[in-house]
Amino acid sequence: MMQTDILGWDIGGAHVKAALLNSNGEVECVLQEPCPLWKGLIYLEQAIDKILSVLPGQCSRHAVTMTGELVDCFASREQGVTAIVQTLQARLGDVQIDVFAGKQGFMAANNIQVSDVMAIASANWIASAQLAAKRQTQALFVDIGSTTTDILLIENHTLDAQGLTDYERLVSGELLYTGIVRTAVMAVAQTTVFNGRSMGLMAEYFATMADVYRLTGDLQDQHDQCDTADGAEKTPEASAIRLSRMTGYEFKTEDWPLWQAFAQTLKQQQLENIKQACVQQLQRSRQPKQSCIVGAGVGRFLARPIAVELGLPYVDFTELIAQATPPGTLDAADCAPAVAVAYLAGGFG
């Protein structure tokens, strides 16, 4: 079988992502598997095995970053990081596994100490932003995913992050818990304009932003891997029914334009929330007019209009890396941290 240089992993709480990098520093393929890790480690094992089963060759070296240690099946981040690393070691076998520890760089999986855990925990954003910083002099790196959004300032080819931990980044506004798939609608908008009138929305887990983006046509099937709020199907009509519950207004198929307009309104509210967070970070820049927006993540279709509204050039993350083959159902920007750890560990950054 073909021997490849390195496989980058991003172990999340809802998905496992992987990026295969060849010896020329080119992305061969990008893969993503659903992984409801909060239900137990067996889901992580299954996701890892599925990704390994579809790879075009064997990898003797792996680079890993994670956020999955946050899920509530773990009593602490220490337990989570340890369990995830041990699971990878068991599934990957006798290979080199380098675990990303943020500004500390990479460390061997079999040499991690308790004192290293907090540097490893939820450090995937650092990998992506560090790679973007190597490629762009001045930029705002905006990674909009299924669950969260990272907004990071790059100044003079250097990541200028105010916070390192999730707590610090929530305080600084560099981490927003808003995404285009798993986020509950009630977390994006408590009030809105619907049917021509301003109104409050029900604070119930009736619908997610995936329902919104199925109606707007922005959500691609390959990115739509999570369960719906009610466990029902993912058709546009089923999504509109879930959204209707937020308003108390009875769903009728003849009101279809009303539900499409409602989805567009909610999209704009989420976009505005992210844009204001971008403005907050750009205010720290010494040269904001020379900046660009680097967009990554499955929700980066929101980053492009934000760049337009702010009068900044837009650069897609895919433009920063080399792709060996045309993208398949996923591209490098969809799984930026997995790509980034492979690049950085392989010395291609």
C-alpha positions as CSV (number, residue, x, y, z in Angstrom):
1,M,0.0,0.0,0.0
2,M,1.1,3.6,-0.6
3,Q,3.0,5.1,2.3
4,T,2.0,8.7,3.0
5,D,3.7,11.3,5.1
6,I,1.2,12.4,7.7
7,L,-2.5,12.3,8.7
8,G,-3.8,15.2,10.6
9,W,-6.7,14.6,13.1
10,D,-9.1,17.0,14.7
11,I,-11.1,15.2,17.4
12,G,-14.2,17.1,18.2
13,G,-17.2,16.4,20.4
14,A,-19.5,16.0,17.5
15,H,-17.3,15.1,14.5
16,V,-13.9,13.6,13.8
17,K,-12.0,15.2,11.0
18,A,-8.9,14.0,9.2
19,A,-6.6,15.4,6.5
20,L,-4.2,13.3,4.5
21,L,-1.0,15.2,3.5
22,N,1.6,13.7,1.1
23,S,5.3,14.1,1.2
24,N,5.1,17.1,-1.1
25,G,2.9,19.0,1.4
26,E,-0.2,18.6,-0.7
27,V,-3.6,17.6,0.7
28,E,-4.6,14.3,-0.7
29,C,-8.1,14.1,0.9
30,V,-10.2,15.4,3.7
31,L,-12.6,13.3,5.7
32,Q,-15.2,13.8,8.4
33,E,-17.3,11.4,10.4
34,P,-20.1,12.2,12.9
35,C,-19.0,11.3,16.4
36,P,-21.4,12.1,19.3
37,L,-18.6,11.6,21.8
38,W,-20.7,12.6,24.8
39,K,-22.4,9.2,24.4
40,G,-19.2,7.3,25.0
41,L,-15.8,6.5,23.6
42,I,-17.2,3.7,21.4
43,Y,-18.4,6.4,19.0
44,L,-14.8,7.8,18.7
45,E,-13.5,4.3,18.1
46,Q,-16.0,3.8,15.3
47,A,-15.3,7.2,13.7
48,I,-11.5,6.5,13.7
49,D,-12.0,3.1,12.2
50,K,-14.3,4.4,9.5
51,I,-11.8,7.1,8.5
52,L,-8.9,4.6,8.4
53,S,-10.9,2.2,6.3
54,V,-11.4,4.7,3.4
55,L,-7.8,6.1,3.3
56,P,-5.9,5.4,0.1
57,G,-2.9,4.2,2.0
58,Q,-1.3,3.6,5.4
59,C,0.2,6.4,7.5
60,S,3.2,6.0,9.7
61,R,2.8,9.4,11.2
62,H,-0.2,11.2,12.7
63,A,-0.7,14.7,14.1
64,V,-3.6,15.3,16.5
65,T,-5.5,18.2,17.9
66,M,-8.8,18.1,19.8
67,T,-11.8,19.8,21.4
68,G,-13.6,16.6,22.3
69,E,-12.2,16.6,25.9
70,L,-15.0,19.1,26.7
71,V,-17.9,16.6,26.4
72,D,-19.7,15.7,29.5
73,C,-18.9,12.0,29.5
74,F,-15.6,13.1,30.9
75,A,-15.3,14.3,34.5
76,S,-12.5,16.7,33.6
77,R,-10.3,17.9,30.7
78,E,-7.4,15.8,32.1
79,Q,-9.6,12.7,31.8
80,G,-10.8,13.7,28.4
81,V,-7.4,14.4,26.9
82,T,-6.0,11.2,28.3
83,A,-8.9,9.1,27.1
84,I,-8.8,10.5,23.6
85,V,-5.0,10.0,23.2
86,Q,-5.2,6.5,24.6
87,T,-8.1,5.7,22.2
88,L,-6.0,7.0,19.2
89,Q,-3.0,4.9,20.3
90,A,-5.2,1.8,20.6
91,R,-6.8,2.3,17.1
92,L,-3.7,3.5,15.2
93,G,-1.3,0.9,16.5
94,D,2.5,1.3,16.6
95,V,2.9,4.6,14.7
96,Q,4.2,8.0,15.5
97,I,1.5,10.2,17.1
98,D,2.3,13.8,17.7
99,V,-0.2,15.7,19.8
100,F,-0.5,19.5,19.3
101,A,-0.1,21.5,22.5
102,G,-0.6,25.0,21.2
103,K,2.3,27.4,21.7
104,Q,4.3,24.5,23.2
105,G,4.2,22.8,19.8
106,F,4.0,19.0,19.4
107,M,4.7,16.3,21.9
108,A,4.8,12.5,21.6
109,A,1.6,10.8,22.6
110,N,3.4,8.4,24.9
111,N,5.2,11.3,26.7
112,I,2.3,13.5,27.8
113,Q,2.4,14.7,31.4
114,V,-0.5,16.0,33.5
115,S,1.0,19.4,33.3
116,D,0.6,19.3,29.5
117,V,-3.1,18.7,29.5
118,M,-4.4,22.3,29.5
119,A,-2.1,23.2,26.6
120,I,-3.5,20.3,24.6
121,A,-7.1,20.9,25.4
122,S,-9.1,22.8,22.8
123,A,-6.0,24.1,21.0
124,N,-7.2,23.3,17.4
125,W,-7.8,27.0,16.7
126,I,-4.2,27.8,17.3
127,A,-3.0,25.4,14.6
128,S,-5.4,26.9,12.0
129,A,-4.5,30.5,12.9
130,Q,-0.8,29.8,13.0
131,L,-0.9,28.4,9.5
132,A,-2.9,31.3,8.3
133,A,-0.4,33.7,9.9
134,K,2.4,32.1,8.0
135,R,0.5,32.8,4.8
136,Q,-0.9,36.3,5.5
137,T,0.7,39.4,6.9
138,Q,-2.4,41.1,8.2
139,A,-5.7,39.2,8.6
140,L,-8.7,38.3,10.6
141,F,-9.0,34.5,10.7
142,V,-12.7,33.6,10.9
143,D,-13.5,29.8,11.3
144,I,-17.3,29.3,11.4
145,G,-18.0,25.7,12.2
146,S,-21.0,23.5,13.0
147,T,-20.9,24.6,16.7
148,T,-18.5,27.4,17.3
149,T,-16.8,30.4,15.6
150,D,-13.2,31.4,16.1
151,I,-12.2,35.0,15.3
152,L,-8.5,35.7,15.5
153,L,-6.3,38.6,14.7
154,I,-3.1,38.2,12.7
155,E,-0.6,41.0,12.9
156,N,2.7,41.0,11.0
157,H,2.5,37.2,10.3
158,T,1.9,36.5,14.0
159,L,-1.2,35.2,15.8
160,D,-2.3,38.0,18.2
161,A,-4.6,36.1,20.6
162,Q,-5.8,37.8,23.8
163,G,-7.0,34.5,25.3
164,L,-5.6,30.9,25.3
165,T,-8.2,29.0,27.3
166,D,-11.9,28.7,26.3
167,Y,-12.7,30.8,29.3
168,E,-10.3,33.6,28.3
169,R,-11.5,33.5,24.7
170,L,-15.1,33.7,25.6
171,V,-14.2,36.8,27.7
172,S,-12.2,38.3,24.9
173,G,-14.8,37.6,22.2
174,E,-12.4,35.5,20.1
175,L,-14.6,32.4,20.7
176,L,-18.3,32.6,19.9
177,Y,-20.5,29.6,20.7
178,T,-22.4,29.9,17.5
179,G,-22.3,27.6,14.5
180,I,-24.4,26.8,11.4
181,V,-25.5,23.2,12.3
182,R,-25.8,22.4,16.0
183,T,-26.6,25.8,17.5
184,A,-30.1,26.1,18.8
185,V,-32.1,28.9,17.2
186,M,-33.0,30.3,20.6
187,A,-29.2,30.9,21.2
188,V,-29.0,33.1,18.1
189,A,-32.2,35.1,18.4
190,Q,-34.5,35.8,21.4
191,T,-36.5,38.4,19.3
192,T,-36.9,38.7,15.6
193,V,-39.1,40.0,12.8
194,F,-41.6,37.5,11.6
195,N,-44.7,37.9,9.4
196,G,-44.0,41.6,9.3
197,R,-44.0,42.1,13.1
198,S,-41.4,42.2,15.8
199,M,-41.8,39.4,18.3
200,G,-40.1,37.2,20.9
201,L,-39.3,33.6,20.1
202,M,-39.9,30.6,22.3
203,A,-36.9,29.6,24.4
204,E,-37.3,26.0,23.6
205,Y,-35.0,23.5,21.8
206,F,-37.4,23.3,18.9
207,A,-35.0,24.0,16.0
208,T,-31.3,24.4,15.2
209,M,-29.5,26.7,12.7
210,A,-29.2,23.7,10.4
211,D,-33.0,24.1,9.9
212,V,-32.4,27.7,8.9
213,Y,-29.7,26.9,6.4
214,R,-31.6,24.0,4.8
215,L,-34.3,26.6,3.9
216,T,-31.8,29.2,2.7
217,G,-29.9,26.5,0.6
218,D,-26.6,27.2,2.3
219,L,-26.2,23.9,4.2
220,Q,-24.5,21.2,2.1
221,D,-25.5,17.5,2.6
222,Q,-21.9,16.5,3.5
223,H,-21.9,19.1,6.3
224,D,-25.3,18.0,7.7
225,Q,-24.3,15.1,9.9
226,C,-26.0,15.9,13.2
227,D,-29.4,14.9,14.5
228,T,-32.3,17.3,14.3
229,A,-33.9,18.8,17.4
230,D,-36.9,16.5,17.2
231,G,-35.1,13.5,15.7
232,A,-37.2,13.8,12.5
233,E,-36.1,14.1,8.9
234,K,-33.9,16.8,7.4
235,T,-36.1,17.9,4.5
236,P,-36.8,21.6,4.0
237,E,-40.5,21.1,5.0
238,A,-39.5,19.3,8.2
239,S,-37.1,22.1,8.9
240,A,-39.8,24.7,8.4
241,I,-42.1,22.9,10.7
242,R,-39.4,22.9,13.4
243,L,-38.8,26.7,12.9
244,S,-42.6,27.3,13.0
245,R,-42.7,26.0,16.6
246,M,-40.3,28.8,17.6
247,T,-43.0,31.4,16.6
248,G,-46.2,29.7,17.8
249,Y,-47.6,30.2,14.3
250,E,-49.1,27.1,12.8
251,F,-47.2,25.7,9.8
252,K,-49.0,25.6,6.5
253,T,-47.4,24.6,3.2
254,E,-49.1,27.5,1.4
255,D,-47.2,29.9,3.7
256,W,-43.9,28.6,2.3
257,P,-42.6,32.1,1.3
258,L,-43.2,33.2,5.0
259,W,-40.9,30.4,6.3
260,Q,-38.2,31.1,3.7
261,A,-38.2,34.8,4.7
262,F,-38.1,33.8,8.4
263,A,-35.0,31.6,7.7
264,Q,-33.3,34.5,5.9
265,T,-34.0,36.8,8.8
266,L,-32.5,34.4,11.3
267,K,-29.5,33.9,9.0
268,Q,-29.0,37.7,8.9
269,Q,-29.2,37.8,12.7
270,Q,-26.4,35.2,13.1
271,L,-24.3,36.9,10.5
272,E,-24.7,40.2,12.3
273,N,-23.7,38.7,15.6
274,I,-20.5,37.3,14.0
275,K,-19.8,40.6,12.2
276,Q,-19.9,42.6,15.4
277,A,-17.5,40.2,17.0
278,C,-15.2,40.6,13.9
279,V,-15.4,44.4,14.3
280,Q,-14.4,44.1,18.0
281,Q,-11.2,42.2,17.1
282,L,-10.3,44.4,14.1
283,Q,-10.4,47.4,16.5
284,R,-7.3,46.0,18.1
285,S,-5.4,45.9,14.8
286,R,-2.6,48.4,14.1
287,Q,-3.4,48.3,10.4
288,P,-7.0,47.3,10.0
289,K,-7.2,48.7,6.4
290,Q,-4.5,46.3,5.3
291,S,-6.3,43.3,6.7
292,C,-8.3,40.7,4.9
293,I,-10.8,38.1,6.2
294,V,-9.5,34.5,5.9
295,G,-12.6,32.3,6.0
296,A,-12.6,28.7,7.1
297,G,-15.1,26.1,8.4
298,V,-18.3,24.7,7.0
299,G,-20.1,28.0,7.7
300,R,-17.6,30.3,6.0
301,F,-20.3,31.2,3.5
302,L,-21.1,33.8,6.2
303,A,-17.5,35.1,6.3
304,R,-17.5,36.3,2.7
305,P,-20.5,38.7,3.1
306,I,-19.0,39.9,6.3
307,A,-15.8,40.8,4.5
308,V,-17.8,42.7,1.9
309,E,-19.8,44.6,4.6
310,L,-16.5,45.6,6.3
311,G,-14.9,46.6,3.0
312,L,-12.1,44.0,3.3
313,P,-10.8,41.4,0.8
314,Y,-11.9,37.8,1.4
315,V,-9.4,35.0,1.2
316,D,-10.6,31.4,1.4
317,F,-8.5,29.0,3.6
318,T,-8.2,26.7,0.6
319,E,-6.1,29.4,-1.2
320,L,-3.5,29.0,1.6
321,I,-2.6,25.4,1.0
322,A,-1.8,23.0,-1.8
323,Q,-4.3,20.4,-3.0
324,A,-3.0,17.3,-4.8
325,T,-6.3,16.4,-6.2
326,P,-9.6,18.2,-6.9
327,P,-11.7,18.5,-3.7
328,G,-14.2,15.7,-3.1
329,T,-17.3,16.2,-1.0
330,L,-15.1,18.1,1.6
331,D,-12.3,20.5,1.1
332,A,-9.4,21.7,3.2
333,A,-11.3,24.7,4.6
334,D,-14.1,22.5,5.9
335,C,-11.6,20.8,8.2
336,A,-9.0,23.5,8.7
337,P,-7.5,22.4,12.1
338,A,-6.9,18.8,10.8
339,V,-5.1,20.3,7.7
340,A,-3.2,22.7,9.8
341,V,-1.8,20.2,12.3
342,A,-0.6,18.0,9.4
343,Y,1.1,21.0,7.8
344,L,2.7,22.2,11.0
345,A,3.8,18.8,12.1
346,G,5.2,18.0,8.7
347,G,7.2,21.2,8.6
348,F,5.3,22.5,5.6
349,G,4.0,25.6,7.5
